[in-house]
């Protein structure tokens, strides 16, 4: 019985470690998604054309082609999209301080608790 309890304890420890790993991964994905959404909102405020935005999205998807999408692939796509958006000429021509201060004042993506 002691041996069985020890085995159950070990299994629970492994499961807890897997859950913690998944929590960290989801946290990273959430952070990257928030960054992408904020950039998209800034571009919307700068009146980016739908065509230009579509080109950014298609470029992202083209560079992240993977026959077997999975958890790591999701983060790769978000990361690539983030980098594609940050290189957008509209954002580069916009002073960073002005864009950040405007975003800080009225960011509907932030949820207050």
KETIDREN-582796 format. One line per field, with one value per atom (N, C-alpha, C): chain; x, y, z; residue number from 1. Coordinates in pm, 1 decimal, padded with zeros to 6 digits, always signed. Layout:
<rs>
chaine <- (A ...)
east <- (X ...)
north <- (Y ...)
up <- (Z ...)
num <- (NUM ...)
</rs>
This chain:
<rs>
chaine <- (A A A A A A A A A A A A A A A A A A A A A A A A A A A A A A A A A A A A A A A A A A A A A A A A A A A A A A A A A A A A A A A A A A A A A A A A A A A A A A A A A A A A A A A A A A A A A A A A A A A A A A A A A A A A A A A A A A A A A A A A A A A A A A A A A A A A A A A A A A A A A A A A A A A A A A A A A A A A A A A A A A A A A A A A A A A A A A A A A A A A A A A A A A A A A A A A A A A A A A A A A A A A A A A A A A A A A A A A A A A A A A A A A A A A A A A A A A A A A A A A A A A A A A A A A A A A A A A A A A A A A A A A A A A A A A A A A A A A A A A A A A A A A A A A A A A A A A A A A A A A A A A A A A A A A A A A A A A A A A A A A A A A A A A A A A A A A A A A A A A)
east <- (+00082.4 +00000.0 +00086.9 +00195.6 +00287.2 +00348.6 +00384.1 +00440.9 +00340.6 +00213.4 +00109.6 +00092.0 +00093.2 +00081.0 +00200.8 +00316.8 +00437.2 +00426.6 +00376.7 +00358.4 +00253.7 +00143.7 +00040.4 +00094.7 +00174.9 +00235.3 +00327.4 +00405.2 +00496.9 +00418.8 +00311.6 +00227.9 +00166.1 +00120.0 +00061.8 +00166.8 +00288.0 +00395.8 +00425.3 +00428.3 +00453.3 +00340.1 +00217.4 +00102.6 +00105.8 +00141.8 +00152.8 +00260.6 +00371.7 +00479.1 +00433.5 +00359.3 +00308.3 +00208.9 +00123.7 +00027.9 +00098.1 +00202.0 +00278.1 +00347.2 +00401.0 +00463.7 +00361.3 +00244.3 +00137.7 +00091.5 +00083.9 +00044.2 +00143.7 +00271.3 +00374.8 +00364.0 +00345.0 +00332.1 +00212.6 +00100.3 -00018.7 +00001.2 +00075.2 +00105.4 +00187.0 +00284.0 +00365.3 +00281.9 +00193.9 +00106.2 +00013.2 -00039.5 -00129.2 -00056.8 +00065.3 +00143.0 +00167.9 +00207.2 +00235.4 +00107.4 -00003.4 -00130.4 -00170.9 -00151.4 -00181.5 -00094.8 +00033.7 +00122.3 +00073.2 +00033.9 -00014.8 -00143.3 -00234.7 -00360.0 -00337.5 -00242.7 -00212.8 -00155.1 -00068.1 -00014.7 -00124.3 -00214.3 -00324.9 -00414.1 -00434.5 -00515.7 -00445.7 -00315.7 -00241.1 -00250.5 -00239.5 -00249.8 -00390.4 -00489.6 -00626.7 -00643.4 -00585.8 -00592.3 -00519.2 -00420.2 -00345.5 -00407.2 -00523.6 -00598.7 -00521.5 -00463.9 -00396.1 -00501.5 -00465.7 -00561.1 -00578.5 -00694.0 -00721.0 -00626.6 -00592.6 -00500.7 -00362.5 -00312.3 -00180.2 -00182.4 -00289.6 -00301.3 -00310.6 -00383.2 -00392.5 -00258.1 -00177.4 -00043.9 +00043.6 +00032.1 +00110.0 +00068.8 -00060.9 -00110.8 -00069.4 -00083.9 -00044.0 +00105.6 +00184.4 +00328.7 +00362.7 +00293.2 +00314.1 +00280.7 +00164.4 +00122.0 +00213.1 +00260.8 +00351.8 +00484.1 +00534.1 +00663.1 +00651.7 +00529.7 +00511.0 +00441.4 +00456.6 +00392.5 +00449.9 +00360.4 +00401.8 +00296.5 +00338.0 +00239.2 +00175.5 +00241.1 +00188.1 +00179.6 +00077.2 +00066.4 +00043.6 +00097.4 +00081.8 +00097.1 +00123.1 +00134.3 +00248.8 +00364.5 +00480.8 +00456.9 +00383.3 +00355.5 +00269.6 +00174.9 +00090.1 +00175.2 +00268.0 +00353.1 +00442.0 +00489.9 +00573.9 +00495.6 +00370.5 +00287.8 +00264.6 +00230.2 +00209.2 +00336.4 +00448.1 +00575.6 +00610.4 +00589.9 +00617.8 +00523.8 +00396.3 +00300.6 +00340.2 +00383.0 +00427.7 +00542.8 +00640.0 +00755.4 +00715.6 +00624.5 +00575.9 +00505.3 +00425.8 +00352.9 +00446.7 +00549.2 +00641.2 +00723.7 +00736.9 +00812.7 +00724.6 +00597.5 +00505.5 +00549.1 +00551.5 +00598.5 +00515.6 +00386.1 +00302.5 +00345.5 +00377.9 +00421.5 +00560.9 +00645.6 +00781.4 +00780.8 +00686.1 +00680.2 +00610.9 +00537.1 +00466.9 +00564.2 +00576.6 +00663.3 +00617.5 +00709.8 +00677.8 +00614.8 +00666.0 +00614.1 +00468.3 +00434.1 +00297.2 +00203.1 +00243.8 +00160.2 +00141.3 +00247.0 +00237.4 +00153.0 +00167.1 +00089.3 -00058.6 -00090.9 -00229.6 -00285.9 -00203.4 -00247.2 -00268.5 -00181.5 -00191.6 -00317.7 -00360.0 -00476.3 -00606.2 -00614.2 -00741.1 -00716.7 -00683.6 -00660.6 -00775.5 -00869.3 -00982.7 -00943.8 -00819.4 -00778.3 -00745.1 -00722.5 -00687.8 -00814.9 -00815.2 -00930.8 -00898.2 -00977.2 -00951.5 -01027.5 -00965.8 -01028.2 -01078.0)
north <- (-00120.1 +00000.0 +00126.7 +00122.5 +00236.4 +00257.3 +00147.2 +00154.1 +00215.7 +00175.9 +00229.1 +00379.6 +00422.3 +00565.2 +00642.7 +00585.1 +00650.6 +00666.8 +00563.9 +00570.4 +00675.6 +00679.4 +00779.9 +00920.6 +00936.2 +01066.4 +01108.5 +01014.4 +01044.6 +01083.2 +01011.2 +01044.2 +01183.7 +01214.9 +01346.9 +01457.6 +01431.6 +01529.2 +01553.8 +01445.2 +01457.9 +01535.5 +01505.7 +01575.8 +01724.4 +01754.0 +01893.3 +01966.8 +01901.0 +01961.1 +01987.5 +01893.8 +01912.4 +02028.4 +02038.4 +02148.5 +02283.1 +02287.6 +02411.3 +02450.3 +02353.8 +02380.3 +02435.3 +02377.7 +02423.6 +02563.8 +02591.7 +02725.0 +02830.5 +02799.4 +02892.8 +02913.9 +02807.3 +02817.8 +02904.8 +02881.3 +02960.8 +03107.0 +03129.9 +03267.0 +03339.0 +03269.9 +03328.1 +03356.1 +03262.7 +03282.1 +03401.7 +03411.5 +03522.9 +03657.5 +03664.0 +03787.7 +03826.2 +03728.9 +03757.1 +03797.0 +03732.4 +03767.6 +03910.2 +03950.2 +04087.2 +04186.6 +04154.5 +04242.3 +04257.7 +04146.1 +04148.9 +04230.6 +04209.4 +04284.0 +04433.7 +04470.6 +04612.2 +04673.6 +04600.5 +04650.7 +04664.1 +04566.7 +04574.6 +04695.5 +04721.0 +04836.4 +04967.3 +04973.7 +05092.8 +05112.9 +05005.4 +05015.7 +05057.4 +05007.6 +05049.2 +05198.6 +05246.9 +05390.2 +05474.1 +05414.0 +05485.1 +05464.1 +05400.6 +05377.3 +05296.0 +05185.3 +05097.1 +05036.5 +05021.2 +04965.1 +04815.3 +04765.6 +04623.0 +04541.7 +04596.2 +04527.7 +04512.6 +04621.2 +04616.0 +04518.5 +04521.7 +04430.1 +04285.4 +04264.8 +04130.9 +04079.5 +04168.8 +04128.9 +04087.7 +04161.3 +04126.4 +03988.9 +03964.7 +03836.2 +03722.2 +03741.9 +03637.0 +03610.5 +03715.0 +03698.3 +03615.6 +03643.6 +03568.0 +03421.5 +03396.3 +03257.3 +03183.6 +03253.1 +03191.7 +03152.1 +03238.3 +03209.0 +03105.6 +03074.7 +02978.2 +02851.4 +02818.3 +02695.3 +02575.6 +02490.1 +02371.0 +02263.5 +02149.0 +02045.1 +01986.8 +02003.5 +01948.3 +02058.2 +02145.1 +02252.4 +02196.3 +02264.6 +02222.7 +02340.3 +02310.0 +02415.2 +02510.1 +02457.0 +02540.8 +02621.7 +02565.0 +02634.2 +02758.6 +02749.9 +02863.9 +02981.1 +02955.1 +03062.2 +03116.9 +03030.8 +03074.3 +03168.9 +03135.9 +03220.8 +03356.0 +03355.4 +03481.8 +03565.8 +03502.1 +03572.8 +03632.6 +03555.5 +03604.7 +03719.0 +03705.7 +03812.8 +03939.5 +03923.4 +04038.4 +04110.1 +04033.3 +04094.3 +04157.8 +04094.5 +04152.8 +04285.6 +04289.8 +04412.4 +04523.2 +04486.5 +04590.1 +04650.8 +04581.0 +04636.2 +04712.8 +04725.7 +04799.8 +04946.0 +05000.6 +05137.4 +05239.9 +05216.7 +05311.3 +05323.6 +05210.9 +05215.5 +05275.4 +05248.7 +05303.0 +05453.9 +05505.9 +05650.0 +05720.8 +05646.0 +05702.0 +05711.4 +05829.1 +05837.7 +05739.1 +05661.2 +05555.1 +05610.2 +05719.9 +05775.0 +05815.2 +05876.2 +05920.4 +05801.2 +05698.9 +05580.1 +05510.2 +05501.9 +05433.8 +05512.4 +05644.0 +05723.0 +05717.7 +05722.2 +05713.7 +05576.1 +05474.9 +05339.0 +05323.1 +05380.3 +05366.8 +05435.1 +05544.4 +05617.5 +05546.0 +05480.8 +05417.6 +05282.8 +05185.3 +05052.1 +04960.8 +04933.8 +04848.7 +04703.0 +04667.7 +04528.6 +04492.5 +04593.4 +04568.0 +04542.8 +04436.5 +04400.7 +04430.4 +04514.8 +04545.0 +04446.8 +04409.2 +04312.2 +04380.0)
up <- (+00000.0 +00000.0 +00000.0 +00074.9 +00077.9 -00061.1 -00125.3 -00260.7 -00358.1 -00346.8 -00435.2 -00411.9 -00286.7 -00254.6 -00310.0 -00303.8 -00356.0 -00507.9 -00574.7 -00720.0 -00757.4 -00683.2 -00708.5 -00686.9 -00582.7 -00553.7 -00667.6 -00717.4 -00828.2 -00954.2 -00982.3 -01097.5 -01082.8 -00962.8 -00939.4 -00954.1 -00911.0 -00927.7 -01075.9 -01153.1 -01296.8 -01364.7 -01325.3 -01383.0 -01346.3 -01223.8 -01180.3 -01259.1 -01284.1 -01362.4 -01506.1 -01563.6 -01699.5 -01704.1 -01602.8 -01597.1 -01582.9 -01503.8 -01486.4 -01616.8 -01686.5 -01816.1 -01914.5 -01916.3 -02006.1 -01967.8 -01838.2 -01791.4 -01838.0 -01828.6 -01874.2 -02024.7 -02099.1 -02244.8 -02281.9 -02216.3 -02244.8 -02206.7 -02102.5 -02061.3 -02168.8 -02224.9 -02332.3 -02456.4 -02489.8 -02605.9 -02580.9 -02460.9 -02428.1 -02439.6 -02389.3 -02398.6 -02544.2 -02625.4 -02766.4 -02838.4 -02806.7 -02867.6 -02831.2 -02706.7 -02665.9 -02742.5 -02760.6 -02836.8 -02980.7 -03041.2 -03179.3 -03188.1 -03094.4 -03095.9 -03077.7 -02993.7 -02974.5 -03101.5 -03168.5 -03295.5 -03400.3 -03406.4 -03501.1 -03470.8 -03343.6 -03305.7 -03345.5 -03326.3 -03367.0 -03517.6 -03592.2 -03737.8 -03780.4 -03711.3 -03741.5 -03716.6 -03606.8 -03574.9 -03679.4 -03744.0 -03848.6 -03986.3 -03989.0 -04113.0 -04216.5 -04172.7 -04267.7 -04361.1 -04484.7 -04580.3 -04554.8 -04592.5 -04577.0 -04664.8 -04778.7 -04869.8 -04804.5 -04744.8 -04679.8 -04562.7 -04485.0 -04372.4 -04420.9 -04529.5 -04587.8 -04634.9 -04693.8 -04739.1 -04621.5 -04510.1 -04390.6 -04340.6 -04335.1 -04286.7 -04379.1 -04509.6 -04603.7 -04599.0 -04583.2 -04570.7 -04447.1 -04339.5 -04215.4 -04234.9 -04291.7 -04311.0 -04408.1 -04509.7 -04606.4 -04540.8 -04453.7 -04391.3 -04280.0 -04237.2 -04127.9 -04173.8 -04299.3 -04347.0 -04274.2 -04226.7 -04153.3 -04177.3 -04227.9 -04255.1 -04129.1 -04013.0 -03888.8 -03783.2 -03792.5 -03693.4 -03553.7 -03456.7 -03318.5 -03226.6 -03101.0 -03000.2 -03030.6 -03066.2 -03095.4 -03221.6 -03315.0 -03440.2 -03415.6 -03324.3 -03291.0 -03243.3 -03153.4 -03102.9 -03214.0 -03300.8 -03412.9 -03504.9 -03533.3 -03619.4 -03552.9 -03423.9 -03352.6 -03350.2 -03326.5 -03320.9 -03457.0 -03562.3 -03697.6 -03733.4 -03699.1 -03725.5 -03650.4 -03527.3 -03448.0 -03518.7 -03564.9 -03632.6 -03766.1 -03838.2 -03963.5 -03937.1 -03831.0 -03798.4 -03752.1 -03676.0 -03626.7 -03739.0 -03849.6 -03961.6 -04059.2 -04025.7 -04111.8 -04119.4 -04240.1 -04261.7 -04185.2 -04171.9 -04099.1 -03953.6 -03891.5 -03751.9 -03739.7 -03837.2 -03832.8 -03848.4 -03926.3 -03947.0 -03831.2 -03749.0 -03633.4 -03516.2 -03452.4 -03334.6 -03227.4 -03175.8 -03081.2 -02954.1 -02902.4 -02777.3 -02792.1 -02904.1 -02927.1 -02935.2 -03006.5 -03020.8 -02886.8 -02807.1 -02678.9 -02579.9 -02577.8 -02482.4 -02518.0 -02646.5 -02689.3 -02653.8 -02669.5 -02639.6 -02489.5 -02408.0 -02264.5 -02210.6 -02275.2 -02228.8 -02259.7 -02371.7 -02408.6 -02473.4 -02394.4 -02446.7 -02405.4 -02498.9 -02463.9 -02447.3 -02478.3 -02464.4 -02319.6 -02236.5 -02097.2 -02019.1 -01945.4 -01865.2 -01720.3 -01657.2 -01517.2 -01429.9 -01320.2 -01231.0 -01105.0)
num <- (1 1 1 2 2 2 3 3 3 4 4 4 5 5 5 6 6 6 7 7 7 8 8 8 9 9 9 10 10 10 11 11 11 12 12 12 13 13 13 14 14 14 15 15 15 16 16 16 17 17 17 18 18 18 19 19 19 20 20 20 21 21 21 22 22 22 23 23 23 24 24 24 25 25 25 26 26 26 27 27 27 28 28 28 29 29 29 30 30 30 31 31 31 32 32 32 33 33 33 34 34 34 35 35 35 36 36 36 37 37 37 38 38 38 39 39 39 40 40 40 41 41 41 42 42 42 43 43 43 44 44 44 45 45 45 46 46 46 47 47 47 48 48 48 49 49 49 50 50 50 51 51 51 52 52 52 53 53 53 54 54 54 55 55 55 56 56 56 57 57 57 58 58 58 59 59 59 60 60 60 61 61 61 62 62 62 63 63 63 64 64 64 65 65 65 66 66 66 67 67 67 68 68 68 69 69 69 70 70 70 71 71 71 72 72 72 73 73 73 74 74 74 75 75 75 76 76 76 77 77 77 78 78 78 79 79 79 80 80 80 81 81 81 82 82 82 83 83 83 84 84 84 85 85 85 86 86 86 87 87 87 88 88 88 89 89 89 90 90 90 91 91 91 92 92 92 93 93 93 94 94 94 95 95 95 96 96 96 97 97 97 98 98 98 99 99 99 100 100 100 101 101 101 102 102 102 103 103 103 104 104 104 105 105 105 106 106 106 107 107 107 108 108 108 109 109 109 110 110 110 111 111 111 112 112 112 113 113 113)
</rs>
